[in-house]
């Protein structure tokens, strides 16, 4: 866990230094956003397939896909920035007669920034996170359901300060996190009480950092890391780190490498990893 925090710190410092020379950069609403409302929307589908027929070296037919939709509505004026972003991700893998869910996420984020013209400006954010469909544990022959839509569901409000450049932003604030459950109460239950709680509220510190940087021609790195720690357990941090490297082939096709890391003790005492290398189709809606 300490290694992950250290690696993240190096990542943050590196991007901070790399972008600190741009004195004309705006806060979160950088120069890519015009005054007034700016909509943005894109969809992408990644595919992986292999099939065998009379193949003596062995193997198993498989088909995997993942889809992602990113929508945003941004408002900017000289003194304010207001952003709404929606991410929907869903994927499946079919192999050996079984179907596995490989992507399963819905995240809706809203943020308001007051632009005083400072290097660091105040913000307020609200984020909703949940699984999009039922989620299962596939570690045994029998699929065991462990999550559903808004079960658990997380809502986090944060108030603090943000530093933003064209390719990088980081914010730190006081956070209030609510956890909602229905059937899967292990995410919200307090084991020290006899009652089974379906709702939990926690206060702490939240940090969110994002990067979007073209490090080579037609190759873009996109990353987002969220940290949250409770005031009563500041030695334990939730970590949610998403990384995407996209190599653009043409206007519609690209190669994607994704790596996700999650550490959250109410989900698992062990670190969670996900990695994928896929050929993808993408289309910008607006």
C-alpha positions as CSV (number, residue, x, y, z in Angstrom):
1,X,0.0,0.0,0.0
2,X,2.8,2.4,0.9
3,X,4.5,1.7,-2.5
4,X,1.3,2.6,-4.3
5,X,1.0,5.9,-2.4
6,X,4.7,6.7,-3.1
7,X,4.2,5.9,-6.8
8,X,1.2,8.1,-7.0
9,X,3.1,11.0,-5.3
10,X,5.9,10.8,-7.8
11,X,3.3,10.8,-10.6
12,X,1.6,13.9,-9.2
13,X,4.9,15.8,-8.7
14,X,6.1,14.9,-12.2
15,X,3.0,16.2,-13.9
16,X,3.0,19.3,-11.6
17,X,6.5,20.2,-12.6
18,X,5.9,19.4,-16.3
19,X,3.0,21.8,-16.5
20,X,4.0,24.5,-14.0
21,X,5.6,26.7,-16.7
22,X,2.3,27.5,-18.4
23,X,1.4,30.8,-16.7
24,X,-1.6,31.4,-18.9
25,X,-3.4,28.1,-18.2
26,X,-6.9,28.5,-16.8
27,X,-8.3,26.6,-13.8
28,X,-10.3,23.4,-14.5
29,X,-12.0,25.2,-17.5
30,X,-8.9,25.3,-19.7
31,X,-8.7,27.1,-23.1
32,X,-10.3,24.1,-24.8
33,X,-13.6,25.2,-23.4
34,X,-15.3,28.2,-24.9
35,X,-17.5,30.6,-22.9
36,X,-21.0,29.3,-22.3
37,X,-22.1,25.7,-22.6
38,X,-19.9,23.0,-24.3
39,X,-21.3,19.5,-24.8
40,X,-19.0,16.5,-25.3
41,X,-19.8,12.9,-25.9
42,X,-18.0,9.8,-27.2
43,X,-18.5,6.0,-27.3
44,X,-16.0,3.2,-27.7
45,X,-16.1,-0.5,-28.1
46,X,-13.1,-2.8,-27.6
47,X,-13.1,-6.4,-28.9
48,X,-11.0,-9.5,-28.5
49,X,-11.8,-12.8,-30.2
50,X,-10.2,-16.2,-30.8
51,X,-11.6,-19.4,-32.3
52,X,-10.3,-22.9,-32.8
53,X,-11.3,-25.8,-35.1
54,X,-9.4,-29.1,-35.0
55,X,-6.6,-27.4,-33.2
56,X,-4.2,-30.0,-31.9
57,X,-2.2,-27.7,-29.6
58,X,-5.2,-27.0,-27.5
59,X,-7.2,-23.9,-26.7
60,X,-10.7,-22.6,-26.0
61,X,-12.9,-20.3,-28.1
62,X,-13.4,-16.9,-26.5
63,X,-15.0,-13.6,-27.2
64,X,-14.7,-10.5,-25.1
65,X,-15.9,-7.0,-25.5
66,X,-16.0,-3.9,-23.4
67,X,-17.9,-0.7,-24.1
68,X,-17.6,2.8,-22.6
69,X,-19.5,6.0,-23.0
70,X,-18.3,9.4,-21.8
71,X,-20.6,12.3,-21.8
72,X,-20.0,15.8,-20.5
73,X,-21.7,19.2,-20.3
74,X,-19.4,22.0,-19.4
75,X,-20.3,25.6,-18.6
76,X,-17.7,28.4,-18.4
77,X,-17.7,32.1,-17.8
78,X,-15.0,34.5,-16.6
79,X,-15.7,33.8,-12.9
80,X,-17.1,30.3,-12.8
81,X,-16.7,26.8,-14.1
82,X,-19.4,24.2,-13.9
83,X,-18.8,20.6,-15.2
84,X,-21.0,17.5,-15.3
85,X,-19.4,14.2,-16.5
86,X,-21.0,10.8,-16.9
87,X,-19.0,7.6,-17.5
88,X,-20.8,4.3,-18.3
89,X,-18.7,1.1,-18.8
90,X,-19.9,-2.4,-19.5
91,X,-18.1,-5.5,-20.8
92,X,-18.4,-9.3,-21.0
93,X,-16.2,-12.2,-21.8
94,X,-17.5,-15.6,-23.1
95,X,-15.3,-18.6,-22.7
96,X,-15.7,-22.3,-21.9
97,X,-19.5,-22.1,-21.9
98,X,-19.5,-19.3,-19.2
99,X,-20.2,-15.6,-19.4
100,X,-18.2,-13.2,-17.2
101,X,-18.9,-9.5,-16.6
102,X,-15.6,-7.7,-17.1
103,X,-16.6,-4.0,-17.0
104,X,-19.4,-2.7,-14.8
105,X,-19.3,0.9,-13.8
106,X,-21.4,4.1,-13.7
107,X,-19.9,7.3,-12.4
108,X,-21.6,10.7,-12.5
109,X,-19.6,13.7,-11.3
110,X,-20.4,17.4,-10.9
111,X,-18.0,20.1,-10.0
112,X,-18.3,23.9,-9.4
113,X,-15.2,26.0,-9.4
114,X,-15.0,29.7,-8.5
115,X,-12.2,31.3,-10.5
116,X,-10.5,34.1,-8.6
117,X,-7.6,34.0,-11.0
118,X,-5.4,32.3,-8.4
119,X,-3.1,29.4,-9.0
120,X,-5.4,27.4,-6.7
121,X,-9.2,28.0,-6.6
122,X,-12.0,26.8,-4.4
123,X,-14.4,24.1,-5.6
124,X,-17.3,21.9,-4.6
125,X,-17.9,18.5,-6.1
126,X,-20.5,15.7,-5.9
127,X,-19.8,12.2,-7.3
128,X,-22.1,9.1,-7.6
129,X,-20.5,5.7,-8.1
130,X,-22.2,2.3,-8.5
131,X,-22.1,-0.9,-10.5
132,X,-24.2,-0.7,-13.6
133,X,-25.6,-4.3,-13.5
134,X,-25.3,-7.3,-11.3
135,X,-21.7,-8.3,-10.4
136,X,-20.5,-11.8,-9.5
137,X,-17.6,-13.6,-8.0
138,X,-16.4,-16.1,-10.5
139,X,-13.7,-17.8,-8.4
140,X,-15.7,-21.0,-8.1
141,X,-17.8,-23.0,-10.5
142,X,-20.9,-21.4,-9.2
143,X,-21.4,-17.6,-9.9
144,X,-22.0,-15.8,-6.6
145,X,-23.6,-12.4,-6.8
146,X,-21.7,-9.7,-4.8
147,X,-23.1,-6.4,-6.2
148,X,-26.0,-4.9,-8.0
149,X,-27.1,-1.4,-9.2
150,X,-26.6,1.0,-6.3
151,X,-25.9,-2.0,-4.0
152,X,-23.5,-0.8,-3.0
153,X,-23.8,2.8,-4.1
154,X,-21.5,5.6,-3.1
155,X,-22.2,9.4,-3.1
156,X,-19.3,11.7,-2.1
157,X,-19.4,15.5,-1.6
158,X,-16.1,17.4,-1.3
159,X,-15.2,21.0,-0.6
160,X,-11.7,22.3,-1.0
161,X,-9.2,23.8,-3.4
162,X,-8.1,22.7,-7.0
163,X,-5.0,23.3,-9.0
164,X,-5.6,22.9,-12.8
165,X,-3.6,23.2,-15.9
166,X,-4.4,22.2,-19.5
167,X,-3.2,18.6,-19.1
168,X,-3.4,18.0,-15.4
169,X,-5.6,18.9,-12.4
170,X,-5.5,17.9,-8.8
171,X,-7.8,18.8,-5.9
172,X,-7.9,18.2,-2.2
173,X,-10.8,18.8,0.1
174,X,-12.9,17.7,3.1
175,X,-15.1,14.9,2.0
176,X,-18.5,13.4,3.1
177,X,-19.1,9.9,1.8
178,X,-22.4,8.0,2.0
179,X,-22.7,4.3,1.3
180,X,-26.0,2.7,0.4
181,X,-26.8,-1.0,0.3
182,X,-29.8,-3.3,0.0
183,X,-28.8,-7.0,0.0
184,X,-25.0,-6.7,0.2
185,X,-24.8,-5.1,3.6
186,X,-21.1,-5.9,4.2
187,X,-20.2,-2.6,2.5
188,X,-22.2,-0.5,5.0
189,X,-22.7,-2.6,8.1
190,X,-20.9,-1.8,11.4
191,X,-19.7,-5.1,12.7
192,X,-19.5,-3.7,16.2
193,X,-23.3,-3.3,16.5
194,X,-26.0,-5.9,16.6
195,X,-28.1,-4.2,14.0
196,X,-27.4,-4.6,10.3
197,X,-26.9,-1.1,8.8
198,X,-27.9,-0.5,5.2
199,X,-26.5,3.1,5.2
200,X,-23.2,4.5,6.3
201,X,-21.9,8.0,6.4
202,X,-18.2,8.9,6.7
203,X,-16.2,12.1,6.9
204,X,-12.6,12.5,5.8
205,X,-10.2,13.8,3.2
206,X,-10.7,13.3,-0.5
207,X,-8.1,13.9,-3.3
208,X,-8.8,13.5,-7.0
209,X,-6.1,14.0,-9.7
210,X,-6.5,13.7,-13.4
211,X,-4.2,13.8,-16.4
212,X,-4.7,13.8,-20.2
213,X,-1.4,14.1,-22.0
214,X,-0.3,13.3,-25.6
215,X,3.2,11.9,-24.9
216,X,3.9,10.8,-28.5
217,X,2.2,11.5,-31.8
218,X,-1.2,9.8,-31.8
219,X,-0.6,8.3,-28.4
220,X,-2.4,9.7,-25.4
221,X,-2.3,8.9,-21.7
222,X,-5.4,9.4,-19.6
223,X,-5.3,8.8,-15.9
224,X,-7.5,9.4,-12.8
225,X,-6.7,8.6,-9.2
226,X,-9.1,9.1,-6.3
227,X,-8.0,8.9,-2.7
228,X,-10.2,8.9,0.4
229,X,-9.4,8.5,4.1
230,X,-11.7,8.7,7.1
231,X,-10.8,11.1,9.9
232,X,-11.1,8.2,12.4
233,X,-8.7,6.0,10.3
234,X,-6.3,8.3,8.6
235,X,-3.8,5.5,8.3
236,X,-6.1,3.7,5.8
237,X,-6.8,5.1,2.4
238,X,-9.2,4.0,-0.4
239,X,-7.4,4.1,-3.7
240,X,-9.1,4.0,-7.1
241,X,-6.6,4.5,-10.0
242,X,-7.6,4.2,-13.6
243,X,-5.0,4.4,-16.5
244,X,-5.6,4.3,-20.2
245,X,-3.1,4.5,-23.0
246,X,-4.6,5.0,-26.4
247,X,-2.7,4.6,-29.7
248,X,-4.7,6.1,-32.5
249,X,-4.7,4.2,-35.8
250,X,-7.2,6.5,-37.6
251,X,-10.3,8.5,-36.9
252,X,-12.3,5.4,-35.8
253,X,-9.9,2.7,-34.7
254,X,-7.3,2.6,-32.0
255,X,-5.4,0.2,-29.7
256,X,-6.1,0.6,-25.9
257,X,-4.1,-0.5,-22.9
258,X,-6.0,-0.1,-19.6
259,X,-4.8,-0.8,-16.1
260,X,-6.9,-0.2,-13.0
261,X,-5.9,-0.5,-9.3
262,X,-8.4,-0.5,-6.4
263,X,-7.7,-0.8,-2.7
264,X,-10.8,-0.4,-0.5
265,X,-11.0,-2.4,2.7
266,X,-14.9,-2.6,2.7
267,X,-14.6,-4.4,-0.6
268,X,-11.5,-6.6,-0.1
269,X,-8.5,-6.6,2.3
270,X,-6.4,-7.4,-0.8
271,X,-5.5,-5.0,-3.6
272,X,-7.5,-5.4,-6.8
273,X,-6.0,-5.2,-10.3
274,X,-7.4,-5.2,-13.8
275,X,-5.5,-5.0,-17.1
276,X,-6.5,-5.2,-20.7
277,X,-5.0,-4.8,-24.2
278,X,-7.6,-4.4,-26.9
279,X,-8.4,-3.2,-30.4
280,X,-11.1,-0.5,-30.2
281,X,-13.6,1.4,-32.3
282,X,-14.4,4.9,-31.1
283,X,-16.8,7.6,-32.3
284,X,-17.2,11.2,-31.2
285,X,-20.9,12.0,-30.9
286,X,-20.5,15.7,-30.3
